Amino acid sequence: MAGDAANSGAGHRLDIYATFGLRIETRYVTGAGADARHVPKIVRYAVNYLKCLASDDYLTLMDTALRADLERGDEDEDEDAGDGDHTPLAKATASVLEGLHRHVEAARGVCPDTVASHVMAMNAYWYIYMRARGSELAKLVGEDTMRRRYKAAAEEAAWEYQDAVWTPLVQLVRHGDWAETAVVAG
């Protein structure tokens, strides 16, 4: 009986990672007004948690446990385990990071202020990239992957912010409306 409980618990480690990623992704997203420019707390907590799991203290233990789950699982999961240099922990961590990415995009979608949504996304993606850069987390998932996925997303959000803020101002100057507005306001 105790062996059955241990085996049933061991088979759920991969499910725990999947559930963690899903909970992050589906965590209630609000159109927060004042907080819209800040990095969502779930992003900060999850990145720090993943960094801890990717540290030398837990890396081998977690990867061994996840690999054991795959060996006990069905054959489809065993085939996925052989993909290149990606360990089960690397795949699980990448999945959680993708959940974070989708959470940030969902938060962006419900923010009533377009400019603030771009700032929040830029800050969140930059936070993920900078906290992971050069760490065991980036080594686990891949430095290039982190750069392509999160640094690029931060830069894209920065360009979108710049476009959202400056395009209307440039249009005012270009059409001369700013001079008429200044005379009426003065």
Residue pairs with C-beta under 8 A, 6 or more apart in sequence:
7 72
10 65
10 68
10 69
10 72
11 69
11 72
11 73
12 69
13 65
13 66
13 69
14 66
14 69
14 70
14 73
14 77
14 88
14 92
17 66
17 92
17 93
17 95
17 96
18 92
18 95
20 46
20 96
20 99
21 95
21 96
21 98
21 99
22 99
23 99
24 42
24 46
24 96
24 99
24 100
24 103
25 99
25 100
25 102
25 103
25 106
27 42
27 103
29 103
29 106
29 107
29 109
29 110
30 110
31 110
31 111
31 112
32 111
33 112
33 113
36 111
36 113
36 116
36 117
36 119
36 120
37 116
37 119
37 120
37 123
38 120
38 123
39 120
39 123
39 124
39 127
40 103
40 104
40 107
40 120
40 124
42 100
42 103
43 100
43 103
43 104
43 124
43 127
43 128
44 127
46 96
46 100
47 100
47 127
47 128
47 131
47 132
47 137
48 131
50 93
50 96
50 97
50 137
51 131
51 132
51 135
51 136
51 137
52 58
53 59
53 62
53 89
53 93
54 89
54 93
54 135
54 136
54 137
54 139
54 140
55 136
56 136
59 89
59 136
59 140
62 89
63 87
63 88
63 89
66 87
66 88
66 89
66 92
67 81
67 87
67 88
69 88
70 77
70 78
70 80
70 81
70 88
71 78
80 91
81 88
83 91
86 94
87 140
89 140
90 140
90 141
90 142
93 137
93 140
93 141
94 141
94 145
97 128
97 141
97 149
97 150
100 124
100 128
101 125
101 149
101 150
101 153
104 120
104 121
104 124
104 125
105 121
107 117
107 120
107 121
107 124
108 117
108 118
108 120
108 121
109 117
111 117
111 120
114 164
115 161
115 164
115 165
118 157
118 158
118 160
118 161
118 164
119 157
119 161
121 153
121 154
121 157
121 160
122 154
122 157
122 158
122 161
123 154
125 150
125 151
125 153
125 154
125 157
126 150
126 151
126 154
128 146
128 150
129 146
129 147
129 150
129 151
129 154
131 137
132 138
132 141
132 146
132 150
133 143
133 146
134 143
138 146
171 177
172 178
172 181
